[in-house]
Amino acid sequence: MPLPDFQSFLLPALRVFADGKTHSLKEVREHVSQQLQLDPESRALLLADGRTPVYVSRTHWAITYLYRAGALARPERGVYQITGRGLELLGRNVDRLTVRHLMEFPEFREFMQAERGPQPPPNGDDESPEERLANAWRQLRESLAKEILDKLRQVSPAYFEKIVVDLLVAMGYGGSVEDAASVLGRAGDEGIDGMIKEDKLGLDVVYVQAKRWSQNVGRPEVQAFAGSLEGARARKGVFITTSDFTQDAREYVKRIEKKIVLIDGRQLAELMIDHDVGVTVAHTYKLKRLDSDYFEEE
């Protein structure tokens, strides 16, 4: 069963408080999950940040919306309780509580105006504000990764070599750029071919091959790379391409004794983003939550 949209969490969240007692966010999450009959797959879905479960975000924001609409009060730290307005909303016996219902109340309209600005986003009421932010971040990152990959396919083989060296050093391999460049950079087929320190002390080495290709890299190329590890007495290798690997090539590296990591063009772009290679920080946004403990008076 698909995870219900954000607005579907409003009524179940409010119903938790129908007993007039105080409840914590953790209690509300569990009760809402039961009401919506969320299966393990739905509970396991994560936001674009890869850490926060979607149902947790939607429950949290459902409580926030109900609180801002005056349907819930916060009598003490970490717990909420239903108000007369909340009881009135439950008394309507609606099958689905929506943002439209909450917009009846002036304090909620003021809250939404501040949160969204003059124009609400398309389908914004189906997602929590945290989801909208996370999805926007993911879209921007995907767009940037495509731009990087386009650039990688246009640069010269020599400059592609420099980019790979910069990335490996940024990831902690090879010591300094000068050290890495001294062992990477042998003439190759539109790429580099050589060995690099696995750590700054050089306790182990990694054999590296990179191909600035448009066509997918197949098993023959990967198998030849595995053979070169034997000649170099290396146990580990990284094969980087601006394209992709065939399924046969990916299955091959799973079956051999040597440890070979395959990095396709998309992964290469993602690594460059993660390690700030070829990108600059345009803006930084920090998502913050209220620290209720700070406001507790002794």
Backbone hydrogen bonds in HBPLUS format (Angstrom, degrees):
<---DONOR---> <-ACCEPTOR-->    atom                        ^
c    i                          cat <-CA-CA->   ^        H-A-AA   ^      H-
h    n   atom  resd res      DA  || num        DHA   H-A  angle D-A-AA Bond
n    s   type  num  typ     dist DA aas  dist angle  dist       angle   num
A0008-SER N   A0005-ASP O   3.06 MM   3  5.53 138.5  2.24 110.2 121.6     1
A0006-PHE N   A0126-ASP O   2.88 MM 120  4.78 173.8  1.88 119.8 118.9     2
A0009-PHE N   A0006-PHE O   2.97 MM   3  5.64 164.0  2.00 119.7 125.0     3
A0010-LEU N   A0007-GLN O   3.15 MM   3  5.50 156.6  2.21 109.7 116.3     4
A0013-ALA N   A0009-PHE O   3.07 MM   4  5.99 153.0  2.14 142.2 150.1     5
A0014-LEU N   A0010-LEU O   3.02 MM   4  6.26 156.2  2.08 148.8 155.3     6
A0015-ARG N   A0011-LEU O   2.89 MM   4  6.09 154.4  1.95 154.8 162.4     7
A0017-PHE N   A0014-LEU O   3.07 MM   3  5.66 145.6  2.19 113.2 121.4     8
A0018-ALA N   A0015-ARG O   3.03 MM   3  5.11 168.0  2.05 111.6 114.4     9
A0020-GLY N   A0017-PHE O   2.94 MM   3  5.60 166.5  1.96 124.0 127.1    10
A0023-HIS N   A0080-TYR O   3.00 MM  57  5.56 149.9  2.09 146.9 156.4    11
A0080-TYR N   A0023-HIS O   2.99 MM  57  5.56 157.2  2.05 144.0 148.4    12
A0028-VAL N   A0024-SER O   3.00 MM   4  6.32 162.0  2.04 151.5 156.6    13
A0029-ARG N   A0025-LEU O   2.87 MM   4  6.12 160.3  1.91 152.7 157.5    14
A0030-GLU N   A0026-LYS O   3.22 MM   4  6.50 161.5  2.26 148.8 152.3    15
A0031-HIS N   A0027-GLU O   3.01 MM   4  6.29 166.5  2.03 156.4 160.2    16
A0032-VAL N   A0028-VAL O   2.82 MM   4  5.91 167.0  1.84 158.4 162.3    17
A0033-SER N   A0029-ARG O   2.96 MM   4  6.04 158.1  2.00 145.1 151.5    18
A0034-GLN N   A0030-GLU O   3.09 MM   4  6.34 150.7  2.18 143.4 150.7    19
A0035-GLN N   A0031-HIS O   2.91 MM   4  6.22 160.0  1.95 151.2 156.8    20
A0036-LEU N   A0032-VAL O   2.90 MM   4  6.07 164.1  1.93 156.8 160.3    21
A0038-LEU N   A0033-SER O   3.03 MM   5  5.34 164.2  2.06 151.2 156.0    22
A0037-GLN N   A0034-GLN O   3.14 MM   3  4.83 146.4  2.25  93.0 103.1    23
A0042-SER N   A0039-ASP O   3.05 MM   3  5.37 118.7  2.44 107.1 121.3    24
A0043-ARG N   A0039-ASP O   3.05 MM   4  6.35 159.4  2.10 157.6 164.1    25
A0044-ALA N   A0040-PRO O   2.98 MM   4  6.07 130.1  2.24 137.4 150.1    26
A0044-ALA N   A0041-GLU O   3.23 MM   3  5.10 132.6  2.47  90.3 103.1    27
A0045-LEU N   A0042-SER O   3.36 MM   3  5.49 155.5  2.43 101.1 107.9    28
A0054-VAL N   A0045-LEU O   2.84 MM   9  5.80 159.2  1.88 138.9 144.1    29
A0047-LEU N   A0052-THR O   2.79 MM   5  5.59 155.2  1.85 160.1 166.7    30
A0050-GLY N   A0047-LEU O   2.92 MM   3  5.65 167.1  1.93 122.8 127.1    31
A0056-VAL N   A0053-PRO O   3.19 MM   3  5.34 127.0  2.49  99.0 112.1    32
A0057-SER N   A0053-PRO O   3.21 MM   4  6.58 159.1  2.25 151.7 156.7    33
A0058-ARG N   A0054-VAL O   2.90 MM   4  6.18 163.6  1.93 157.1 161.7    34
A0059-THR N   A0055-TYR O   2.95 MM   4  6.01 153.4  2.02 138.8 146.0    35
A0060-HIS N   A0056-VAL O   2.96 MM   4  6.10 165.1  1.98 149.4 153.8    36
A0061-TRP N   A0057-SER O   2.97 MM   4  6.17 163.5  2.00 151.3 155.5    37
A0062-ALA N   A0058-ARG O   2.90 MM   4  5.95 141.4  2.05 137.3 148.2    38
A0063-ILE N   A0059-THR O   3.08 MM   4  6.35 158.3  2.13 151.8 155.8    39
A0064-THR N   A0060-HIS O   3.03 MM   4  6.35 154.0  2.10 141.6 149.4    40
A0065-TYR N   A0061-TRP O   2.85 MM   4  6.02 160.9  1.88 147.9 151.9    41
A0066-LEU N   A0062-ALA O   2.99 MM   4  6.21 162.8  2.02 148.3 152.9    42
A0067-TYR N   A0063-ILE O   2.86 MM   4  6.01 152.8  1.94 148.0 156.0    43
A0068-ARG N   A0064-THR O   2.87 MM   4  6.08 158.8  1.91 149.3 155.3    44
A0069-ALA N   A0065-TYR O   2.92 MM   4  6.10 134.5  2.13 141.1 153.5    45
A0071-ALA N   A0066-LEU O   2.86 MM   5  5.16 143.7  2.00 168.5 163.7    46
A0070-GLY N   A0067-TYR O   3.07 MM   3  5.16 157.1  2.12 103.3 110.3    47
A0083-THR N   A0071-ALA O   3.10 MM  12  5.43 153.3  2.17 137.7 133.3    48
A0073-ALA N   A0081-GLN O   2.71 MM   8  5.24 162.1  1.74 158.3 164.8    49
A0081-GLN N   A0073-ALA O   2.85 MM   8  5.24 146.5  1.97 144.9 150.4    50
A0079-VAL N   A0076-GLU O   3.31 MM   3  5.99 170.6  2.32 138.6 137.8    51
A0087-LEU N   A0083-THR O   2.96 MM   4  6.32 155.3  2.03 151.6 158.1    52
A0088-GLU N   A0084-GLY O   2.93 MM   4  6.17 147.5  2.04 141.6 151.0    53
A0089-LEU N   A0085-ARG O   2.98 MM   4  6.28 150.0  2.07 145.6 153.0    54
A0090-LEU N   A0086-GLY O   3.01 MM   4  6.32 158.5  2.06 148.1 153.7    55
A0091-GLY N   A0087-LEU O   2.86 MM   4  6.04 144.8  1.98 140.9 151.2    56
A0092-ARG N   A0089-LEU O   3.23 MM   3  5.48 156.6  2.28 103.9 110.9    57
A0093-ASN N   A0090-LEU O   3.12 MM   3  5.83 164.9  2.15 119.0 123.6    58
A0101-HIS N   A0098-THR O   3.07 MM   3  5.44 129.4  2.34 103.6 115.1    59
A0102-LEU N   A0098-THR O   3.42 MM   4  6.87 155.8  2.48 143.5 149.4    60
A0103-MET N   A0099-VAL O   2.88 MM   4  6.13 137.8  2.06 148.6 160.9    61
A0104-GLU N   A0101-HIS O   3.21 MM   3  5.78 163.5  2.24 112.2 116.8    62
A0105-PHE N   A0102-LEU O   3.13 MM   3  5.99 171.4  2.14 124.1 126.5    63
A0108-PHE N   A0105-PHE O   3.05 MM   3  5.52 129.2  2.32 109.7 122.6    64
A0109-ARG N   A0105-PHE O   3.08 MM   4  6.43 156.3  2.14 153.1 160.6    65
A0110-GLU N   A0106-PRO O   2.97 MM   4  6.20 155.4  2.03 148.9 155.3    66
A0111-PHE N   A0107-GLU O   3.07 MM   4  6.23 151.6  2.15 133.9 141.6    67
A0112-MET N   A0108-PHE O   2.89 MM   4  6.15 162.2  1.92 155.1 158.8    68
A0113-GLN N   A0109-ARG O   2.96 MM   4  6.10 152.0  2.04 144.9 152.5    69
A0114-ALA N   A0110-GLU O   3.11 MM   4  6.34 154.8  2.18 145.4 151.3    70
A0115-GLU N   A0111-PHE O   2.96 MM   4  6.19 150.6  2.04 145.6 154.5    71
A0116-ARG N   A0112-MET O   2.87 MM   4  5.85 173.0  1.88 153.2 155.0    72
A0117-GLY N   A0113-GLN O   2.98 MM   4  5.20 146.2  2.09 127.5 137.8    73
A0124-GLY N   A0121-PRO O   3.07 MM   3  5.02 149.5  2.17 131.1 124.8    74
A0126-ASP N   A0123-ASN O   3.07 MM   3  5.63 163.3  2.10 116.8 122.1    75
A0127-GLU N   A0124-GLY O   3.26 MM   3  5.59 164.8  2.28 110.0 114.6    76
A0131-GLU N   A0128-SER O   2.97 MM   3  5.13 120.6  2.34 101.5 116.6    77
A0132-ARG N   A0128-SER O   3.02 MM   4  6.42 157.3  2.08 156.2 162.8    78
A0133-LEU N   A0129-PRO O   3.06 MM   4  6.31 157.1  2.11 148.0 153.5    79
A0134-ALA N   A0130-GLU O   2.93 MM   4  6.11 162.5  1.96 146.4 151.7    80
A0135-ASN N   A0131-GLU O   2.77 MM   4  5.92 163.0  1.80 156.3 160.6    81
A0136-ALA N   A0132-ARG O   2.98 MM   4  6.06 153.5  2.05 140.7 148.0    82
A0137-TRP N   A0133-LEU O   2.96 MM   4  6.19 155.4  2.02 147.2 154.0    83
A0138-ARG N   A0134-ALA O   2.97 MM   4  6.25 154.1  2.04 145.0 152.0    84
A0139-GLN N   A0135-ASN O   2.95 MM   4  6.18 159.0  1.99 148.3 153.5    85
A0140-LEU N   A0136-ALA O   2.99 MM   4  6.21 161.0  2.03 150.2 155.1    86
A0141-ARG N   A0137-TRP O   2.96 MM   4  6.13 154.7  2.02 146.5 153.8    87
A0142-GLU N   A0138-ARG O   2.88 MM   4  6.10 160.4  1.92 152.1 157.2    88
A0143-SER N   A0139-GLN O   2.99 MM   4  6.17 157.4  2.04 146.3 152.4    89
A0144-LEU N   A0140-LEU O   2.96 MM   4  6.17 155.8  2.02 144.5 151.2    90
A0145-ALA N   A0141-ARG O   2.87 MM   4  6.12 158.3  1.92 151.6 157.4    91
A0146-LYS N   A0142-GLU O   3.11 MM   4  6.36 154.1  2.18 145.1 151.0    92
A0147-GLU N   A0143-SER O   3.09 MM   4  6.40 154.1  2.16 145.5 152.5    93
A0148-ILE N   A0144-LEU O   2.92 MM   4  6.21 160.0  1.96 154.9 160.1    94
A0149-LEU N   A0145-ALA O   3.00 MM   4  6.20 162.4  2.03 148.1 152.7    95
A0150-ASP N   A0146-LYS O   2.98 MM   4  6.19 155.1  2.05 146.9 153.4    96
A0151-LYS N   A0147-GLU O   3.07 MM   4  6.35 155.8  2.13 147.2 153.4    97
A0152-LEU N   A0148-ILE O   2.87 MM   4  6.17 156.5  1.92 153.4 160.5    98
A0153-ARG N   A0149-LEU O   3.17 MM   4  6.34 146.9  2.28 144.3 151.4    99
A0154-GLN N   A0151-LYS O   2.96 MM   3  5.12 150.6  2.04 104.7 114.2   100
A0155-VAL N   A0151-LYS O   3.15 MM   4  6.39 136.5  2.35 154.8 165.5   101
A0160-PHE N   A0156-SER O   2.86 MM   4  6.09 152.4  1.93 154.3 163.2   102
A0161-GLU N   A0157-PRO O   2.99 MM   4  6.21 149.5  2.08 142.5 150.0   103
A0162-LYS N   A0158-ALA O   3.17 MM   4  6.55 151.5  2.26 139.4 146.2   104
A0163-ILE N   A0159-TYR O   2.96 MM   4  6.29 155.6  2.03 148.4 154.6   105
A0164-VAL N   A0160-PHE O   3.01 MM   4  6.31 161.2  2.05 153.0 157.0   106
A0165-VAL N   A0161-GLU O   3.01 MM   4  6.27 160.4  2.05 151.7 157.1   107
A0166-ASP N   A0162-LYS O   2.85 MM   4  6.11 164.8  1.88 153.3 157.5   108
A0167-LEU N   A0163-ILE O   2.92 MM   4  6.14 156.1  1.97 149.2 155.7   109
A0168-LEU N   A0164-VAL O   2.95 MM   4  6.15 168.3  1.96 153.4 156.1   110
A0169-VAL N   A0165-VAL O   3.01 MM   4  6.19 161.6  2.05 154.1 158.9   111
A0170-ALA N   A0166-ASP O   2.94 MM   4  6.09 156.6  2.00 143.3 150.4   112
A0171-MET N   A0167-LEU O   2.93 MM   4  6.18 136.6  2.12 145.8 157.9   113
A0173-TYR N   A0168-LEU O   2.84 MM   5  5.31 158.2  1.89 156.1 149.6   114
A0172-GLY N   A0169-VAL O   2.91 MM   3  5.06 157.1  1.96 106.0 113.3   115
A0174-GLY N   A0197-LYS O   2.98 MM  23  4.41 149.2  2.07 124.4 131.6   116
A0180-ALA N   A0176-SER O   2.98 MM   4  6.23 163.8  2.00 151.9 156.2   117
A0181-ALA N   A0177-VAL O   2.85 MM   4  5.96 162.0  1.88 150.5 155.9   118
A0182-SER N   A0178-GLU O   3.12 MM   4  6.20 133.2  2.35 136.9 147.8   119
A0182-SER N   A0179-ASP O   3.25 MM   3  5.27 133.9  2.48  93.7 105.9   120
A0183-VAL N   A0180-ALA O   3.16 MM   3  5.63 149.3  2.26 109.4 117.4   121
A0184-LEU N   A0180-ALA O   2.93 MM   4  6.03 129.9  2.19 147.0 162.2   122
A0190-GLU N   A0188-GLY O   3.07 MM   2  5.80 118.2  2.47 110.3  93.9   123
A0212-ARG N   A0190-GLU O   3.17 MM  22  5.86 162.1  2.20 153.1 158.1   124
A0210-ALA N   A0192-ILE O   3.19 MM  18  5.38 154.2  2.26 143.5 144.4   125
A0194-GLY N   A0208-VAL O   3.12 MM  14  5.52 158.2  2.17 152.2 157.1   126
A0208-VAL N   A0194-GLY O   2.78 MM  14  5.52 172.3  1.78 161.2 163.7   127
A0196-ILE N   A0206-VAL O   2.85 MM  10  5.32 152.5  1.92 145.4 154.6   128
A0206-VAL N   A0196-ILE O   2.75 MM  10  5.32 159.2  1.80 157.4 164.7   129
A0198-GLU N   A0204-ASP O   2.73 MM   6  5.35 169.8  1.74 145.2 141.7   130
A0202-GLY N   A0199-ASP O   3.05 MM   3  5.31 149.9  2.15 105.8 115.1   131
A0207-TYR N   A0236-LYS O   2.98 MM  29  6.24 178.0  1.98 142.3 141.8   132
A0238-VAL N   A0207-TYR O   2.81 MM  31  6.29 151.2  1.89 161.3 170.1   133
A0209-GLN N   A0238-VAL O   2.99 MM  29  6.43 157.9  2.04 164.4 167.9   134
A0240-ILE N   A0209-GLN O   2.78 MM  31  6.18 165.8  1.80 157.4 162.2   135
A0211-LYS N   A0240-ILE O   2.78 MM  29  6.29 152.0  1.86 151.9 160.1   136
A0242-THR N   A0211-LYS O   3.22 MM  31  6.79 145.3  2.35 155.8 159.0   137
A0217-VAL N   A0244-ASP O   2.72 MM  27  6.16 161.6  1.76 159.5 159.1   138
A0246-THR N   A0217-VAL O   2.96 MM  29  6.14 158.9  2.01 151.4 151.4   139
A0222-VAL N   A0218-GLY O   3.33 MM   4  6.63 163.5  2.36 150.6 155.4   140
A0223-GLN N   A0219-ARG O   2.69 MM   4  5.77 160.1  1.73 164.0 169.8   141
A0224-ALA N   A0220-PRO O   2.95 MM   4  6.08 151.9  2.03 142.0 149.3   142
A0225-PHE N   A0221-GLU O   3.03 MM   4  6.26 148.1  2.14 139.3 148.0   143
A0226-ALA N   A0222-VAL O   2.91 MM   4  6.23 153.0  1.98 145.9 153.1   144
A0227-GLY N   A0223-GLN O   3.00 MM   4  6.31 148.5  2.10 142.7 151.1   145
A0228-SER N   A0224-ALA O   3.02 MM   4  6.36 142.8  2.16 140.4 150.3   146
A0228-SER N   A0225-PHE O   3.06 MM   3  5.05 120.1  2.43  93.1 108.2   147
A0229-LEU N   A0225-PHE O   3.21 MM   4  6.62 134.7  2.43 142.1 153.6   148
A0229-LEU N   A0226-ALA O   3.18 MM   3  5.25 134.3  2.40  95.6 107.8   149
A0230-GLU N   A0227-GLY O   3.12 MM   3  5.37 127.5  2.41 100.6 112.9   150
A0231-GLY N   A0227-GLY O   3.40 MM   4  6.85 156.6  2.46 145.4 150.5   151
A0232-ALA N   A0228-SER O   3.06 MM   4  6.29 143.6  2.19 143.1 152.7   152
A0234-ALA N   A0229-LEU O   2.85 MM   5  4.93 164.8  1.88 148.5 149.8   153
A0233-ARG N   A0230-GLU O   3.06 MM   3  4.93 156.5  2.11 101.4 108.7   154
A0259-LYS N   A0235-ARG O   3.16 MM  24  6.38 164.1  2.19 169.1 164.1   155
A0237-GLY N   A0259-LYS O   2.84 MM  22  6.29 148.0  1.94 158.3 160.8   156
A0261-VAL N   A0237-GLY O   2.89 MM  24  6.30 160.8  1.92 152.2 154.4   157
A0239-PHE N   A0261-VAL O   2.91 MM  22  6.24 166.4  1.93 164.9 169.1   158
A0263-ILE N   A0239-PHE O   2.86 MM  24  6.12 170.3  1.87 166.3 166.2   159
A0241-THR N   A0263-ILE O   3.01 MM  22  6.42 154.3  2.08 170.2 173.6   160
A0265-GLY N   A0243-SER O   2.93 MM  22  5.00 169.1  1.94 141.7 143.2   161
A0249-ALA N   A0246-THR O   3.12 MM   3  5.22 121.3  2.48  96.3 110.3   162
A0250-ARG N   A0246-THR O   3.10 MM   4  6.48 156.6  2.16 149.4 155.7   163
A0251-GLU N   A0247-GLN O   2.91 MM   4  6.13 156.1  1.96 150.1 156.6   164
A0252-TYR N   A0248-ASP O   2.99 MM   4  6.10 146.8  2.11 139.0 148.1   165
A0253-VAL N   A0249-ALA O   3.34 MM   4  6.66 157.3  2.39 150.4 152.6   166
A0254-LYS N   A0251-GLU O   3.20 MM   3  5.31 137.2  2.39  98.6 110.5   167
A0255-ARG N   A0252-TYR O   3.03 MM   3  5.41 145.4  2.15 107.8 117.7   168
A0268-LEU N   A0264-ASP O   2.86 MM   4  6.06 155.8  1.92 156.2 164.2   169
A0269-ALA N   A0265-GLY O   3.02 MM   4  6.25 159.7  2.06 148.8 152.9   170
A0270-GLU N   A0266-ARG O   3.00 MM   4  6.26 157.6  2.05 147.3 153.8   171
A0271-LEU N   A0267-GLN O   2.87 MM   4  6.08 158.4  1.91 151.6 156.9   172
A0272-MET N   A0268-LEU O   3.01 MM   4  6.27 151.3  2.10 145.2 153.2   173
A0273-ILE N   A0269-ALA O   3.03 MM   4  6.35 150.2  2.12 146.0 153.8   174
A0274-ASP N   A0270-GLU O   2.90 MM   4  6.18 164.8  1.92 152.7 156.8   175
A0275-HIS N   A0271-LEU O   2.95 MM   4  6.04 147.1  2.06 145.5 153.3   176
A0277-VAL N   A0272-MET O   2.85 MM   5  4.76 167.1  1.87 143.9 147.1   177
A0276-ASP N   A0273-ILE O   3.30 MM   3  5.18 169.4  2.32 104.5 106.4   178
A0294-TYR N   A0291-ASP O   3.11 MM   3  5.66 138.4  2.29 110.9 120.8   179
A0295-PHE N   A0292-SER O   3.16 MM   3  5.60 136.5  2.35 108.5 118.6   180
A0296-GLU N   A0293-ASP O   3.16 MM   3  5.31 164.5  2.19 107.8 112.0   181
